[in-house]
Amino acid sequence: MVRDGDRVLCHLCGRWFKSVVAHLRSHGWHHLDYRAAFGLQRSEPLEGTGTRSLRATAMTERRKHDPAIRAGL
């Protein structure tokens, strides 16, 4: 992935996003097809560092307070 701080580049249209996952639908692509087409590993985040940080913080809180999440761990 090409990163510029909190943004990542869409390889299909050249626009910058905080996350390209939702944007890929506008191209009719699934994220797994996108990864395969551009040689991206499954472990490679398709979002910027700020978005990843927000998601990690939210999941940490959910682990503390959501019984369904805790049961799934």
N, C-alpha and C positions, 0 to 999 in steps of 0.2 A: 504494500500500500504506500502511496505517496502521501505524506503528512505535512501539514503546515500548522503546527501548534495543535489547536483543538479541532482542526478540520482535516478531512481526507478528500482526495480527488476521485471522482467517478471516472474510471477508465473509458467509459462508453461515450460520455458527452463532454468531459473536461471541466465540469462544474464542481465546486467545492461544497461539502456538506459536513455537518457535525457527525452524521452517520449516513452511510450509503445504503444500508439495508432496506429501509422503507422506500428510498428513492428508486431502487432497482425495479420495483413494480411498475414505475412509469415507463420503463424500457421493456417490460414484459419478461424480465429475467428473475430467476431465483438465485439466492445468494450462493448456493452450492455450484450452480452453473457458472456464475461469475468467477468464483474462486478457481474453478477448473480452467476456464478460458484464459485467465491471466496468471496462472501458476501460483496462486496464493494458497498457503497452508491453512488448514481448518483452525489452527491456533492463532492465525493472524487476525487481529481485530479489524472490523470494517467500520470502525468509528474512531473519532478523535479522542485524545487523552482526557479532556474534560468530561465528555459523555461517558467514557469508561469509568471514570472516577465517581460520577454521580450514580451510575448503575451499581457499582460496587458498594457504595454507601447505603443505597436503598436496600440491597440484598442483605447486607449486614443487619440492618434494622429488622427486616422481615424474618431473618433467622431467629432473632431474639423474641419476636412477638407473635409470629404466625405459626400456630400449631401444625398446620398442614406442611409448611416448609420444614419445620423441625422433625416431623415424622418421616419426611422423605430423605433426611440426611443419613 
